[in-house]
Amino acid sequence: MLFSPVTIGNMELPNRIVRAACGERMADWEGRVGHKMLSYVETLARGGCGLIILGHGYVRRDGRLTDNETGLDRDDQVSRLELIARQAQRAGIKVAMQISHGGPQCRPSVIETTPVSPSGVEIKKTSVVPRALEPEEIEALVGDFARAAVRVKEAGFDAVQIHAAHGYLLTQFLSPATNLRDDEWGGTPEKRRRFLIAVLEAVQEEVGPDYPVLIKMNLDDCIPNGIPMKEALENARIVSEVGVAAIEVSGGMVDSDKGAARRDIQPGQQEAYFRHLARAARKVVGCPVILVGGLKSIEVITEVLESGDADLVALGRPLIREPHLPLEWLDGRQGPAECISCNRCALYKDRVLRCESLILEQQEEENA
């Protein structure tokens, strides 16, 4: 079943493996991608994924996470992104771009201003105290997301994904732990999701009804007083009704104690740690569900899909170390991913995305 075709919106995918969005960190100071990104996407496209989602395209300058993050806030970034989309499509692979605003996880030294959030709740792990957005700023951000989605479409990408997970700005509005507002943007579940729904509707209006819009959502914040399961599932049901093409189910915030979306797991042990969330979501939504989180072995992935708990699976860290892993599985490889869950790939924010453990291993072999 893993290598059977599946449809998301109007996209026909050759298999059910999705490359989960990760910040590639391969752009210049103006957010423009170049040869590094082109080469990276070429390698990914040859690796056998059904869909590649590229990560963290910031919709506004104060939403960038790193100095070298992909930008989607200006029209002059589109021409280089066109090359990226074509690179994947030449290999017969569908490619999407994720749009995001980092919110309180943005570093003041990078954005050269105070990070923003719904309510100014401190990020304990970084000691950053963000600034609460004014209502008119929230409305302006809705337009920023919509314009970024248009640039993704103009660049020739097959789809766009809205990032509403992992404690970035949209997640902050959804979570009662970080959205303490008592105006039209917070105070009740309906008002907490108002920003996300406004973004989704604005994006769909701009890109048109036939262009696939995906979403990545928290169904568990993994923090005290985070989003209740009932509310999270209602959010998923509503965005499904609004018309998203697929929902990628995830969880965790920056202050989560459980390691959030990057837990230290071994093959066959605690794999698919958000599986219960995907199973619950699939019962209430009318679109395909993508499961991400700790998937390393073909046996577990196959069992997840055959059980009906998810329609597709997304791999992040395993494909950073082994971009050709899906193709090797298709060719008969039985062993799990070699990723050791060290999370060094996410540790060095100013380096290009790569498997730091693999680099260290290669250096040790050269010095042996």
Number of C-alpha atoms within 10 A of each C-alpha: 14 22 18 11 12 18 15 20 19 12 16 14 20 19 20 25 24 26 29 23 22 19 20 26 24 23 20 14 13 17 24 21 25 15 13 14 22 20 13 17 22 19 15 24 25 17 19 26 27 24 28 25 22 22 22 28 31 24 27 19 18 21 26 26 28 22 20 23 26 32 29 31 22 16 14 14 19 23 15 16 26 17 18 25 23 20 21 23 17 12 14 16 23 24 27 25 28 29 28 27 28 30 24 30 25 24 22 15 10 16 16 11 13 18 25 23 27 28 21 19 19 16 17 10 10 12 8 18 18 23 18 19 14 12 13 8 10 17 13 10 18 20 17 21 24 23 21 28 30 21 23 27 22 15 21 19 23 22 26 27 28 26 27 24 26 26 27 22 26 25 32 27 27 33 27 21 16 22 24 20 18 12 11 13 21 22 14 17 19 16 19 27 23 17 23 22 18 18 21 22 17 19 25 21 12 16 21 13 13 10 20 22 26 27 23 26 24 29 29 23 31 21 18 11 11 21 22 15 16 11 16 23 23 19 24 27 19 17 24 20 12 13 18 26 25 25 27 28 29 25 27 24 25 20 19 18 11 13 14 23 22 17 16 16 19 18 20 15 13 14 20 23 20 22 21 15 22 26 18 16 27 23 11 14 20 19 22 22 24 26 33 27 25 27 30 26 19 20 14 17 23 14 14 22 18 13 11 13 21 27 24 25 25 26 22 21 29 22 24 21 20 17 22 18 22 26 15 15 18 13 9 8 12 12 14 18 20 17 21 17 16 16 16 15 21 19 11 12 17 14 16 18 20 19 20 19 17 16 12 11 11 12 11 10 9 8 7 6
